[in-house]
């Protein structure tokens, strides 16, 4: 049963990251897994339940990546944070799940939008916390939002233009303002 649930989540995540929320149907998920559509509804009564479950799982995976970042300098932490985004891009050759859903937020159910907002805000908060406490919190939050937005945009450029160089060039420019090198 847990295998079916994870397979459903994997298939839905892959499709949403590549084509968007509205490109996913329970019938297609069922066909992909060789199960009945009613089985998908067993796990997720409504599509928004699937969306929220996906964002929660994605957030938990990302949080584990953040927790694995060793304590170090601001530069080391920011490099590692950007590295998580790059690793996701490299592994899937698609946008961040929450980036894709964020783009579609105007047409998504409110619970899915709230889950995406929580993911993005948690990213901003983590980056702001990683920055020097000598900088005022409001300024750290602003810089952190710029970094997260830049990473999301860099992923979109790299996927759309099918060239990872766009991601790396953007990250290099974003980190330059913190006197941090991007070794990629």
PyMOL commands that set and color helices and strands:
alter all, ss='L'
color gray80, all
select helices_A, chain A and resi 2-19+21-23+26-33+37-43+47-67+74-92+97-103+105-107+110-130+137-160+165-176
alter helices_A, ss='H'
color red, helices_A
deselect
rebuild
show_as cartoon
